[in-house]
Amino acid sequence: MHKLITSSNLITILIKILSAQAIFDRNRKDELPALQLEWIDGICKPLYKALAKLNRKLQPMVDGINANRMKWEELSSSNQQMQKTPLTNPLPEE
């Protein structure tokens, strides 16, 4: 029988959770979509997939996180485009 979570995996997960504090940093609000993608890819998806392997009735959780990830990917892409676009002078000339 496989161990679902080894001690090294548990340490890795705990480190990722502790490093996720950036999500709550209001000074990094522009990074939120990218931070959410990291959270989903690093914590949620692996956990949900493991749970769905144990119980197929939990597959909707995997489907939901995939849909959620697509929304955050769209926000991240649009955020990156906005950062690449040079600002024009928003003030009218006198």
MOPAC internal coordinates of N, CA, C and O (Angstrom, degrees):
PM7 1SCF
backbone

  N    0.0000 0     0.00 0     0.00 0    0    0    0
  C    1.4580 1     0.00 0     0.00 0    1    0    0
  C    1.5257 1   109.79 1     0.00 0    2    1    0
  O    1.2310 1   120.91 1   -40.90 1    3    2    1
  N    1.3153 1   115.87 1   139.10 1    3    2    1
  C    1.4624 1   121.20 1   179.96 1    5    3    2
  C    1.5158 1   110.31 1   -80.00 1    6    5    3
  O    1.2310 1   121.65 1   -35.36 1    7    6    5
  N    1.3166 1   114.45 1   144.64 1    7    6    5
  C    1.4602 1   118.22 1   168.69 1    9    7    6
  C    1.5186 1   106.53 1   -83.67 1   10    9    7
  O    1.2310 1   120.60 1   -51.13 1   11   10    9
  N    1.2981 1   116.46 1   128.87 1   11   10    9
  C    1.4568 1   119.89 1  -179.63 1   13   11   10
  C    1.5129 1   111.38 1   -67.93 1   14   13   11
  O    1.2310 1   120.74 1   134.79 1   15   14   13
  N    1.3152 1   116.20 1   -45.21 1   15   14   13
  C    1.4562 1   120.63 1  -178.13 1   17   15   14
  C    1.5233 1   108.38 1  -128.49 1   18   17   15
  O    1.2310 1   120.77 1   -63.91 1   19   18   17
  N    1.3260 1   116.12 1   116.09 1   19   18   17
  C    1.4535 1   120.31 1   174.72 1   21   19   18
  C    1.5180 1   108.26 1   -86.08 1   22   21   19
  O    1.2310 1   120.51 1   -12.18 1   23   22   21
  N    1.3128 1   116.64 1   167.82 1   23   22   21
  C    1.4672 1   118.95 1  -179.11 1   25   23   22
  C    1.5191 1   111.41 1   -63.67 1   26   25   23
  O    1.2310 1   119.83 1   143.10 1   27   26   25
  N    1.3407 1   117.94 1   -36.90 1   27   26   25
  C    1.4700 1   119.02 1   178.74 1   29   27   26
  C    1.5210 1   110.93 1   -69.25 1   30   29   27
  O    1.2310 1   120.20 1   143.08 1   31   30   29
  N    1.3443 1   117.22 1   -36.92 1   31   30   29
  C    1.4694 1   120.07 1   176.20 1   33   31   30
  C    1.5168 1   110.41 1   -64.66 1   34   33   31
  O    1.2310 1   120.67 1   139.43 1   35   34   33
  N    1.3283 1   116.32 1   -40.57 1   35   34   33
  C    1.4578 1   120.62 1   179.63 1   37   35   34
  C    1.5202 1   110.88 1   -62.67 1   38   37   35
  O    1.2310 1   120.44 1   137.96 1   39   38   37
  N    1.3143 1   116.77 1   -42.04 1   39   38   37
  C    1.4731 1   120.90 1   178.55 1   41   39   38
  C    1.5287 1   109.60 1   -63.01 1   42   41   39
  O    1.2310 1   120.45 1   136.44 1   43   42   41
  N    1.3185 1   116.74 1   -43.56 1   43   42   41
  C    1.4717 1   120.58 1   178.84 1   45   43   42
  C    1.5214 1   110.96 1   -60.90 1   46   45   43
  O    1.2310 1   120.23 1   135.60 1   47   46   45
  N    1.3234 1   117.16 1   -44.40 1   47   46   45
  C    1.4627 1   121.36 1   178.96 1   49   47   46
  C    1.5194 1   110.81 1   -62.88 1   50   49   47
  O    1.2310 1   120.25 1   136.17 1   51   50   49
  N    1.3284 1   117.13 1   -43.83 1   51   50   49
  C    1.4640 1   120.52 1   179.50 1   53   51   50
  C    1.5217 1   111.49 1   -63.38 1   54   53   51
  O    1.2310 1   120.11 1   139.72 1   55   54   53
  N    1.3194 1   117.40 1   -40.28 1   55   54   53
  C    1.4681 1   120.59 1   177.88 1   57   55   54
  C    1.5257 1   110.02 1   -62.80 1   58   57   55
  O    1.2310 1   120.34 1   137.58 1   59   58   57
  N    1.3294 1   116.96 1   -42.42 1   59   58   57
  C    1.4653 1   120.19 1   178.85 1   61   59   58
  C    1.5182 1   111.36 1   -63.78 1   62   61   59
  O    1.2310 1   120.61 1   139.86 1   63   62   61
  N    1.3225 1   116.44 1   -40.14 1   63   62   61
  C    1.4638 1   119.70 1   179.22 1   65   63   62
  C    1.5172 1   110.72 1   -64.63 1   66   65   63
  O    1.2310 1   120.64 1   135.79 1   67   66   65
  N    1.3246 1   116.37 1   -44.21 1   67   66   65
  C    1.4683 1   119.97 1   179.96 1   69   67   66
  C    1.5215 1   111.61 1   -66.46 1   70   69   67
  O    1.2310 1   120.19 1   145.31 1   71   70   69
  N    1.3264 1   117.24 1   -34.69 1   71   70   69
  C    1.4631 1   119.65 1   179.88 1   73   71   70
  C    1.5224 1   111.79 1   -75.91 1   74   73   71
  O    1.2310 1   119.89 1   168.59 1   75   74   73
  N    1.3150 1   117.82 1   -11.41 1   75   74   73
  C    1.4647 1   121.75 1  -179.75 1   77   75   74
  C    1.5260 1   112.31 1   -74.50 1   78   77   75
  O    1.2310 1   119.76 1  -178.68 1   79   78   77
  N    1.3021 1   118.06 1     1.32 1   79   78   77
  C    1.4601 1   120.95 1   179.90 1   81   79   78
  C    1.5244 1   111.95 1   -58.66 1   82   81   79
  O    1.2310 1   120.12 1   157.61 1   83   82   81
  N    1.3178 1   117.38 1   -22.39 1   83   82   81
  C    1.4621 1   120.61 1   178.58 1   85   83   82
  C    1.5238 1   111.19 1   -59.72 1   86   85   83
  O    1.2310 1   120.10 1   152.24 1   87   86   85
  N    1.3228 1   117.42 1   -27.76 1   87   86   85
  C    1.4650 1   121.08 1   179.10 1   89   87   86
  C    1.5258 1   110.74 1   -60.04 1   90   89   87
  O    1.2310 1   120.43 1   149.29 1   91   90   89
  N    1.3263 1   116.78 1   -30.71 1   91   90   89
  C    1.4604 1   121.43 1  -176.34 1   93   91   90
  C    1.5232 1   113.08 1   -94.13 1   94   93   91
  O    1.2310 1   119.98 1  -178.58 1   95   94   93
  N    1.3220 1   117.64 1     1.42 1   95   94   93
  C    1.4568 1   122.26 1  -178.96 1   97   95   94
  C    1.5277 1   109.10 1   -84.34 1   98   97   95
  O    1.2310 1   120.32 1   -70.06 1   99   98   97
  N    1.3175 1   117.00 1   109.94 1   99   98   97
  C    1.4733 1   120.73 1  -177.17 1  101   99   98
  C    1.5173 1   112.84 1   -64.00 1  102  101   99
  O    1.2310 1   120.19 1   157.02 1  103  102  101
  N    1.3275 1   117.25 1   -22.98 1  103  102  101
  C    1.4591 1   119.93 1   178.27 1  105  103  102
  C    1.5289 1   111.86 1   -73.42 1  106  105  103
  O    1.2310 1   120.52 1   168.58 1  107  106  105
  N    1.3284 1   116.60 1   -11.42 1  107  106  105
  C    1.4668 1   120.98 1  -179.06 1  109  107  106
  C    1.5333 1   110.88 1  -112.15 1  110  109  107
  O    1.2310 1   120.50 1  -153.82 1  111  110  109
  N    1.3224 1   116.66 1    26.18 1  111  110  109
  C    1.4712 1   120.23 1  -175.35 1  113  111  110
  C    1.5301 1   112.84 1   -59.10 1  114  113  111
  O    1.2310 1   120.07 1   150.68 1  115  114  113
  N    1.3196 1   117.46 1   -29.32 1  115  114  113
  C    1.4615 1   120.15 1   179.10 1  117  115  114
  C    1.5289 1   112.05 1   -69.75 1  118  117  115
  O    1.2310 1   120.81 1   160.16 1  119  118  117
  N    1.3272 1   116.06 1   -19.84 1  119  118  117
  C    1.4583 1   120.84 1  -179.97 1  121  119  118
  C    1.5321 1   112.50 1   -92.15 1  122  121  119
  O    1.2310 1   120.06 1   178.62 1  123  122  121
  N    1.3175 1   117.49 1    -1.38 1  123  122  121
  C    1.4645 1   121.36 1  -173.00 1  125  123  122
  C    1.5288 1   113.61 1   -54.08 1  126  125  123
  O    1.2310 1   118.49 1   133.12 1  127  126  125
  N    1.3389 1   120.48 1   -46.88 1  127  126  125
  C    1.4712 1   118.19 1   179.66 1  129  127  126
  C    1.5325 1   112.94 1   -58.58 1  130  129  127
  O    1.2310 1   120.12 1   136.66 1  131  130  129
  N    1.3221 1   117.37 1   -43.34 1  131  130  129
  C    1.4650 1   120.39 1   179.35 1  133  131  130
  C    1.5207 1   110.75 1   -66.96 1  134  133  131
  O    1.2310 1   120.29 1   141.69 1  135  134  133
  N    1.3220 1   117.06 1   -38.31 1  135  134  133
  C    1.4661 1   120.70 1   178.37 1  137  135  134
  C    1.5306 1   110.79 1   -65.80 1  138  137  135
  O    1.2310 1   120.57 1   141.37 1  139  138  137
  N    1.3226 1   116.52 1   -38.63 1  139  138  137
  C    1.4616 1   120.28 1   177.70 1  141  139  138
  C    1.5253 1   110.81 1   -64.14 1  142  141  139
  O    1.2310 1   120.70 1   139.54 1  143  142  141
  N    1.3341 1   116.26 1   -40.46 1  143  142  141
  C    1.4572 1   119.80 1   178.00 1  145  143  142
  C    1.5282 1   110.97 1   -62.27 1  146  145  143
  O    1.2310 1   120.41 1   139.13 1  147  146  145
  N    1.3283 1   116.81 1   -40.87 1  147  146  145
  C    1.4667 1   120.55 1   176.74 1  149  147  146
  C    1.5235 1   110.40 1   -62.21 1  150  149  147
  O    1.2310 1   120.02 1   137.43 1  151  150  149
  N    1.3189 1   117.57 1   -42.57 1  151  150  149
  C    1.4615 1   122.49 1  -179.74 1  153  151  150
  C    1.5391 1   110.25 1   -63.23 1  154  153  151
  O    1.2310 1   120.99 1   133.78 1  155  154  153
  N    1.3240 1   115.71 1   -46.22 1  155  154  153
  C    1.4601 1   119.83 1   179.95 1  157  155  154
  C    1.5221 1   110.95 1   -63.02 1  158  157  155
  O    1.2310 1   120.66 1   131.87 1  159  158  157
  N    1.3337 1   116.35 1   -48.13 1  159  158  157
  C    1.4675 1   120.47 1  -176.69 1  161  159  158
  C    1.5256 1   112.85 1   -70.31 1  162  161  159
  O    1.2310 1   120.57 1   145.05 1  163  162  161
  N    1.3213 1   116.51 1   -34.95 1  163  162  161
  C    1.4562 1   120.05 1  -175.00 1  165  163  162
  C    1.5129 1   115.13 1   -89.02 1  166  165  163
  O    1.2310 1   120.12 1   151.43 1  167  166  165
  N    1.3331 1   117.37 1   -28.57 1  167  166  165
  C    1.4716 1   120.51 1  -174.54 1  169  167  166
  C    1.5308 1   111.07 1  -119.88 1  170  169  167
  O    1.2310 1   120.56 1   119.53 1  171  170  169
  N    1.3137 1   116.53 1   -60.47 1  171  170  169
  C    1.4717 1   120.62 1  -169.83 1  173  171  170
  C    1.5253 1   113.60 1   -64.62 1  174  173  171
  O    1.2310 1   120.55 1   126.24 1  175  174  173
  N    1.3367 1   116.55 1   -53.76 1  175  174  173
  C    1.4620 1   118.91 1  -175.10 1  177  175  174
  C    1.5242 1   112.66 1   -60.33 1  178  177  175
  O    1.2310 1   119.36 1   130.80 1  179  178  177
  N    1.3365 1   118.83 1   -49.20 1  179  178  177
  C    1.4692 1   117.69 1   178.93 1  181  179  178
  C    1.5261 1   112.72 1   -60.75 1  182  181  179
  O    1.2310 1   120.44 1   140.59 1  183  182  181
  N    1.3252 1   116.77 1   -39.41 1  183  182  181
  C    1.4585 1   120.26 1   179.46 1  185  183  182
  C    1.5245 1   111.25 1   -66.17 1  186  185  183
  O    1.2310 1   120.37 1   132.04 1  187  186  185
  N    1.3179 1   116.90 1   -47.96 1  187  186  185
  C    1.4610 1   120.65 1  -178.43 1  189  187  186
  C    1.5285 1   111.56 1   -64.38 1  190  189  187
  O    1.2310 1   120.21 1   141.18 1  191  190  189
  N    1.3401 1   117.21 1   -38.82 1  191  190  189
  C    1.4612 1   120.30 1   177.88 1  193  191  190
  C    1.5227 1   110.70 1   -63.96 1  194  193  191
  O    1.2310 1   120.48 1   138.15 1  195  194  193
  N    1.3281 1   116.70 1   -41.85 1  195  194  193
  C    1.4650 1   120.19 1   178.82 1  197  195  194
  C    1.5266 1   110.49 1   -63.30 1  198  197  195
  O    1.2310 1   120.28 1   138.28 1  199  198  197
  N    1.3228 1   117.07 1   -41.72 1  199  198  197
  C    1.4578 1   120.64 1   178.81 1  201  199  198
  C    1.5284 1   111.32 1   -65.56 1  202  201  199
  O    1.2310 1   120.55 1   141.27 1  203  202  201
  N    1.3320 1   116.55 1   -38.73 1  203  202  201
  C    1.4675 1   120.32 1  -179.80 1  205  203  202
  C    1.5301 1   111.34 1   -68.08 1  206  205  203
  O    1.2310 1   120.47 1   150.86 1  207  206  205
  N    1.3349 1   116.71 1   -29.14 1  207  206  205
  C    1.4651 1   119.36 1   175.39 1  209  207  206
  C    1.5230 1   110.65 1   -67.47 1  210  209  207
  O    1.2310 1   120.73 1   146.11 1  211  210  209
  N    1.3308 1   116.20 1   -33.89 1  211  210  209
  C    1.4546 1   120.22 1   178.73 1  213  211  210
  C    1.5229 1   112.26 1   -74.58 1  214  213  211
  O    1.2310 1   121.16 1   144.82 1  215  214  213
  N    1.3388 1   115.39 1   -35.18 1  215  214  213
  C    1.4544 1   119.99 1  -177.01 1  217  215  214
  C    1.5318 1   108.28 1  -145.28 1  218  217  215
  O    1.2310 1   120.59 1   -69.47 1  219  218  217
  N    1.3156 1   116.48 1   110.53 1  219  218  217
  C    1.4672 1   120.85 1  -176.24 1  221  219  218
  C    1.5203 1   112.95 1   -62.14 1  222  221  219
  O    1.2310 1   119.82 1   159.76 1  223  222  221
  N    1.3162 1   117.94 1   -20.24 1  223  222  221
  C    1.4614 1   120.84 1   178.67 1  225  223  222
  C    1.5299 1   111.63 1   -67.27 1  226  225  223
  O    1.2310 1   120.59 1   166.59 1  227  226  225
  N    1.3357 1   116.49 1   -13.41 1  227  226  225
  C    1.4668 1   120.49 1   179.91 1  229  227  226
  C    1.5303 1   112.31 1   -90.93 1  230  229  227
  O    1.2310 1   119.60 1  -176.40 1  231  230  229
  N    1.3149 1   118.36 1     3.60 1  231  230  229
  C    1.4634 1   122.11 1   178.87 1  233  231  230
  C    1.5332 1   112.59 1   -56.70 1  234  233  231
  O    1.2310 1   118.72 1   145.42 1  235  234  233
  N    1.3414 1   120.04 1   -34.58 1  235  234  233
  C    1.4726 1   118.90 1   176.92 1  237  235  234
  C    1.5400 1   113.03 1   -57.53 1  238  237  235
  O    1.2310 1   120.11 1   152.76 1  239  238  237
  N    1.3286 1   117.40 1   -27.24 1  239  238  237
  C    1.4718 1   119.62 1   175.99 1  241  239  238
  C    1.5296 1   110.02 1   -65.64 1  242  241  239
  O    1.2310 1   120.43 1   138.05 1  243  242  241
  N    1.3281 1   116.79 1   -41.95 1  243  242  241
  C    1.4629 1   121.12 1   178.66 1  245  243  242
  C    1.5293 1   109.29 1   -65.18 1  246  245  243
  O    1.2310 1   120.60 1   135.89 1  247  246  245
  N    1.3279 1   116.45 1   -44.11 1  247  246  245
  C    1.4658 1   120.60 1   178.75 1  249  247  246
  C    1.5318 1   110.74 1   -61.45 1  250  249  247
  O    1.2310 1   120.69 1   138.92 1  251  250  249
  N    1.3179 1   116.29 1   -41.08 1  251  250  249
  C    1.4635 1   121.06 1   179.75 1  253  251  250
  C    1.5107 1   112.44 1   -65.47 1  254  253  251
  O    1.2310 1   120.46 1   138.78 1  255  254  253
  N    1.3298 1   116.73 1   -41.22 1  255  254  253
  C    1.4692 1   119.00 1  -179.11 1  257  255  254
  C    1.5312 1   109.80 1   -69.95 1  258  257  255
  O    1.2310 1   120.24 1   147.74 1  259  258  257
  N    1.3348 1   117.15 1   -32.26 1  259  258  257
  C    1.4676 1   119.50 1   176.41 1  261  259  258
  C    1.5303 1   110.84 1   -66.38 1  262  261  259
  O    1.2310 1   120.33 1   139.15 1  263  262  261
  N    1.3305 1   116.98 1   -40.85 1  263  262  261
  C    1.4721 1   120.65 1   177.44 1  265  263  262
  C    1.5294 1   110.36 1   -66.32 1  266  265  263
  O    1.2310 1   120.72 1   138.20 1  267  266  265
  N    1.3228 1   116.22 1   -41.80 1  267  266  265
  C    1.4603 1   120.89 1   178.75 1  269  267  266
  C    1.5263 1   110.05 1   -62.30 1  270  269  267
  O    1.2310 1   120.69 1   138.06 1  271  270  269
  N    1.3364 1   116.29 1   -41.94 1  271  270  269
  C    1.4576 1   120.42 1  -179.61 1  273  271  270
  C    1.5249 1   110.97 1   -62.33 1  274  273  271
  O    1.2310 1   120.09 1   141.52 1  275  274  273
  N    1.3420 1   117.44 1   -38.48 1  275  274  273
  C    1.4695 1   120.63 1   178.52 1  277  275  274
  C    1.5254 1   111.03 1   -61.24 1  278  277  275
  O    1.2310 1   120.19 1   140.19 1  279  278  277
  N    1.3339 1   117.25 1   -39.81 1  279  278  277
  C    1.4728 1   120.64 1   178.78 1  281  279  278
  C    1.5224 1   110.75 1   -64.93 1  282  281  279
  O    1.2310 1   120.61 1   135.69 1  283  282  281
  N    1.3526 1   116.43 1   -44.31 1  283  282  281
  C    1.4618 1   119.72 1   179.18 1  285  283  282
  C    1.5266 1   111.07 1   -66.87 1  286  285  283
  O    1.2310 1   120.12 1   147.54 1  287  286  285
  N    1.3322 1   117.37 1   -32.46 1  287  286  285
  C    1.4614 1   121.18 1   177.01 1  289  287  286
  C    1.5327 1   110.12 1   -64.39 1  290  289  287
  O    1.2310 1   120.64 1   137.98 1  291  290  289
  N    1.3340 1   116.38 1   -42.02 1  291  290  289
  C    1.4685 1   120.64 1   177.07 1  293  291  290
  C    1.5273 1   110.50 1   -61.16 1  294  293  291
  O    1.2310 1   120.47 1   134.19 1  295  294  293
  N    1.3305 1   116.71 1   -45.81 1  295  294  293
  C    1.4691 1   120.24 1   179.23 1  297  295  294
  C    1.5241 1   111.02 1   -63.73 1  298  297  295
  O    1.2310 1   120.51 1   139.43 1  299  298  297
  N    1.3129 1   116.64 1   -40.57 1  299  298  297
  C    1.4621 1   120.59 1   179.64 1  301  299  298
  C    1.5259 1   110.93 1   -63.68 1  302  301  299
  O    1.2310 1   120.70 1   136.71 1  303  302  301
  N    1.3384 1   116.26 1   -43.29 1  303  302  301
  C    1.4673 1   120.57 1   179.49 1  305  303  302
  C    1.5210 1   111.51 1   -63.91 1  306  305  303
  O    1.2310 1   120.46 1   135.65 1  307  306  305
  N    1.3368 1   116.72 1   -44.35 1  307  306  305
  C    1.4657 1   119.07 1   179.64 1  309  307  306
  C    1.5232 1   110.64 1   -67.74 1  310  309  307
  O    1.2310 1   120.21 1   145.39 1  311  310  309
  N    1.3291 1   117.20 1   -34.61 1  311  310  309
  C    1.4605 1   121.14 1   177.41 1  313  311  310
  C    1.5264 1   110.44 1   -64.87 1  314  313  311
  O    1.2310 1   120.40 1   137.95 1  315  314  313
  N    1.3337 1   116.85 1   -42.05 1  315  314  313
  C    1.4654 1   120.70 1   178.49 1  317  315  314
  C    1.5180 1   110.95 1   -65.35 1  318  317  315
  O    1.2310 1   120.00 1   141.85 1  319  318  317
  N    1.3340 1   117.60 1   -38.15 1  319  318  317
  C    1.4598 1   121.14 1   178.33 1  321  319  318
  C    1.5289 1   110.76 1   -64.36 1  322  321  319
  O    1.2310 1   121.06 1   139.60 1  323  322  321
  N    1.3373 1   115.58 1   -40.40 1  323  322  321
  C    1.4674 1   119.36 1   179.43 1  325  323  322
  C    1.5229 1   110.78 1   -65.29 1  326  325  323
  O    1.2310 1   119.94 1   144.17 1  327  326  325
  N    1.3220 1   117.72 1   -35.83 1  327  326  325
  C    1.4560 1   121.00 1   179.90 1  329  327  326
  C    1.5190 1   111.52 1   -71.37 1  330  329  327
  O    1.2310 1   120.22 1   151.08 1  331  330  329
  N    1.3390 1   117.19 1   -28.92 1  331  330  329
  C    1.4658 1   121.11 1   179.56 1  333  331  330
  C    1.5224 1   112.25 1   -80.17 1  334  333  331
  O    1.2310 1   120.28 1   154.08 1  335  334  333
  N    1.3287 1   117.07 1   -25.92 1  335  334  333
  C    1.4600 1   121.69 1  -176.93 1  337  335  334
  C    1.5192 1   109.67 1   -75.30 1  338  337  335
  O    1.2310 1   120.18 1   -57.96 1  339  338  337
  N    1.3424 1   117.26 1   122.04 1  339  338  337
  C    1.4699 1   118.73 1   178.73 1  341  339  338
  C    1.5302 1   110.25 1   -68.22 1  342  341  339
  O    1.2310 1   121.71 1   -37.62 1  343  342  341
  N    1.2941 1   114.34 1   142.38 1  343  342  341
  C    1.4588 1   119.66 1   178.59 1  345  343  342
  C    1.5174 1   109.84 1   -77.10 1  346  345  343
  O    1.2310 1   120.81 1   -43.73 1  347  346  345
  N    1.2981 1   116.06 1   136.27 1  347  346  345
  C    1.4584 1   120.33 1   172.88 1  349  347  346
  C    1.5175 1   106.65 1   -91.78 1  350  349  347
  O    1.2310 1   120.02 1   -11.27 1  351  350  349
  N    1.2677 1   117.56 1   168.73 1  351  350  349
  C    1.4487 1   121.74 1  -179.68 1  353  351  350
  C    1.5166 1   109.03 1   -69.00 1  354  353  351
  O    1.2310 1   120.09 1   -70.26 1  355  354  353
  N    1.3508 1   117.44 1   109.74 1  355  354  353
  C    1.4725 1   119.29 1  -176.55 1  357  355  354
  C    1.5248 1   113.12 1   -77.94 1  358  357  355
  O    1.2310 1   120.23 1   166.93 1  359  358  357
  N    1.3332 1   117.16 1   -13.07 1  359  358  357
  C    1.4576 1   119.89 1  -178.10 1  361  359  358
  C    1.5167 1   110.12 1   -92.76 1  362  361  359
  O    1.2310 1   119.96 1   -43.89 1  363  362  361
  N    1.3222 1   117.69 1   136.11 1  363  362  361
  C    1.4721 1   119.26 1   177.56 1  365  363  362
  C    1.5299 1   110.27 1   -70.12 1  366  365  363
  O    1.2310 1   122.48 1   -33.49 1  367  366  365
  N    1.3148 1   112.85 1   146.51 1  367  366  365
  C    1.4633 1   117.56 1   178.18 1  369  367  366
  C    1.5108 1   109.56 1   -75.89 1  370  369  367
  O    1.2310 1   121.52 1   -32.68 1  371  370  369
  N    1.3135 1   114.69 1   147.32 1  371  370  369
  C    1.4693 1   119.41 1  -179.13 1  373  371  370
  C    1.4960 1   111.21 1   -91.33 1  374  373  371
  O    1.2310 1   120.10 1   180.00 1  375  374  373

